[in-house]
Structure formats: C-alpha cells, structure tokens
Amino acid sequence: MYTVHEVAKLAHTTVNTLHHYHKIGLLIPEQTTEAGYRLYGKKDLVRLQHILFYKEMDFPLKEIKELLDGEINRENRLIQQKYLLEKKVNRLKGLIETIECSIESVKEGGDLDMEKMFKGFNTEEEWKEALKDHTEHLKSEYDFDLSSKAIDVELMNDTAMEAQSFNEDMVHFLQ
C-alpha cells in the first residue's frame, strides 16, 4: 500500500490532484485509515496511469471517468492510448516541420509558400474526426446533426489555442 504522498511522488503529480481525483470519484483509494489517510494499492496505480495518459491527450476528467468506469481491458486500453499518443506526436512533428520551414524562410529572406506555412494545423476533416463523439452525442440526445455543418478551421484552431492557454494558466495558478 502507498500513501498519498508516495503516490504523488511516484506519479509526478500533487497530493492536491490526488485528493481532487478522490473527491470527484475518479481515483478512489483502496483503503482509508480511521485517521482519514488514503492508502493506494497496485490497482489504484494502474488506474492513475490510465488517468494520466488520457490527461496527456487533453481528455476532460469527466470523460476520463466515463472511459475508466466501463468494462476494463487493460491491453486494449493501452493500445488505444498508444494510438492516440502516436497521433498527437505525429501532429506535433508536423508543426515542428512547419516551424523549421518558416525558420529557413526567414533566414533566406524569402516568402514561405502558403501551403507550407500552415502545414500541420488541423484541417476541417481532422476537426470533424476530433468532434465525432460529441457530434454523435448531440445527435442521439438532442437530435441535432453537427456533421452537416461547415467547420471554420481558423476559428477552431484559435479557440483551441486559447482554451489550452487558459488551462495551462489555471493549472499553474492552482499549483
């Protein structure tokens, strides 16, 4: 069994984060002592690993809880997480290539081809794929079909960047 401080240190997270996960029912420790101390077992550490993988992929905590509360097949879940992380890595590599091309263009003093300038940024198809689950939920719950709507890629990219910046600021502030 591990104390909350030991788990926080192992997982490179904070005690407050673990307390929050407990409070919202995302990670409930295997035992709680009479004095109220949380004790985590191996099963809890496995669940925390999944939580941290999904968080790394920017899944909301509510969605992570729903994913983890379903039937658990650790191998399939790890394969899915690996796929999602590889997809994210490939996207970041594309953005790095775009930055490298832009740096070369600045060094050479020329204009960068407009196609290359925005290579690596989300396309409308990528946004539709990313929003697929939300679109299906809206259709089944509210009979609203989002799939037929055009997506303003520039607006979505700007909004996503603002949201990410806000989340990073909030995390920094809360820590």
N, C-alpha and C positions, 0 to 999 in steps of 0.2 A: 504494500500500500504506500502511496505517496501523498505527502501533504500538499496543500495548495501552493506553498512557496516552492517546493521541489518541482511540481508540475510546471509552474510558471517559468522556472529557470530552464528546465528541460526543453520546453516548447518555445522559448524565447518570446514569451508574452508576459502580461502583467497579472498580478493577483486580482486587480480590479476587473480585468477582462474575464477571468475565470469566474469571479463572483457574478458578473453580469450574465454570463452563459448559464450559470446555475439558476439565477433569478428568472430568466425567460424560458427555462426548461430545455435549453439546447444541450447542456452538458451537466447532467446531474451526477454528483459523485456517488460512488458505490456505497460509501458509508459516511455518516456524520456522527461524530462523537457526542456524548452527553454535554460536553462543553461547547458544542457547535462547530468544531473543527471539521473541515471537509477532508475526506480521505479518498483518493482515486486509485482504482485498480487498472490492470492492463487493458480491459475492455474500454474503460474511460479514455485511456491514452490513444487507443486506436480510433475512437470516435473523434477525439480532439484533432488527430492528424487529418481526418477527413474534413473537419470544420475548417482547418487552416488551409487545406488545399482549395476548397471552394471559396474561401475568403480571398485567397490569392487571385482567383479568377473573377473577383468582384461580384459574387453572388450575395444577395441580401440575406441577413441572418434568418429571416422568416422562411425564405426559400430553402436555405440550408437545412433548417429543422425539418421541413416537409420531406426533403430528399432523404435525410438520415432516419426519419421515423418510419419510412416504408420498409419493405422487406429488404434485408441486408444480404448482399452477396459481395463480400469484400473484394474478391478478384475482379468482378465486373465493374464495381465502383472505382477501383484503382485504374482499370483500363480506360474507363470513361474520363477520369480526372487527368490521366496522362494525355489522352487525345486533346482535351480542352487546353491543357497547358502547352502542348506542342503547337496547337493552333495559335495561341497567344504569342508564343515565341516566334513563329513564322511571321505573324503580323508585325511584331517589333523589329524583326530582321528587315522587313520591307521598309519600315520607317527609317531604320538606320541607313539603308541603301539610298533612300531619298535624301537624307541629310548629307551623306557622302557626296552625292551628285551635286547638291546645292553648294557644298564647300568647294568642290572642284570648279564649279561655275564661277563662284566669287573670286577664286584665285586667278582664274584665266581672264576674268573681266568680261565674260560673255553672258548672254541671257540663257537661262536654262529652259529647255523645251517644256512647254506647259504640261504635257503628258507626264513627263518625269517629275515635275515639281510636286505633283500630288499623288504620285505612285505610293501605295502603302496605306493611303487613307481609305476609310470604309466607303464601299460603293453602295448603291441602293440595294443590290442583291445581298450584300453582307449584312446590311441593317435588317432586311426582311428576314434573313435566317436568324439573326440575333433576337428578333422580336417574335419569332414563330410561336413560342409557348404563350406569350402574352396575347398574341392575335387569336390563338385557339381558345384561350380562356375567355376573352371578350365575346367571341362568337358563341361559345356554349352557354355562358352565364347571362349575357345581355343581348344576344342576337345582333351584335354589332360586328360587321366584317371590315377589319382594318386592312386586310390583304389587298383589297382593290384600290386603296388609297396610294397616291404617289408619295414618296418619301423625299423630303428636302435634305439631301445628304449633308450639305454645308451646315444647315441649322442643327441637324442631329449631331454632327461632329463637334460643333461649338458647344452645344448643350452638354454633351458627354464630357468634354474637357472641363467645362465649368463645374459640373457635378463632381468630377474626380478631384478637382482642386478644392472644392468645398469640403469633400470628405477627408482629404488629406489635412486640411486646416483644422477640421473638427477633431480628428484623431490626435494631431499634435497638441491642440488645446486641451483635450481631455487627459492626455498623458502628463 
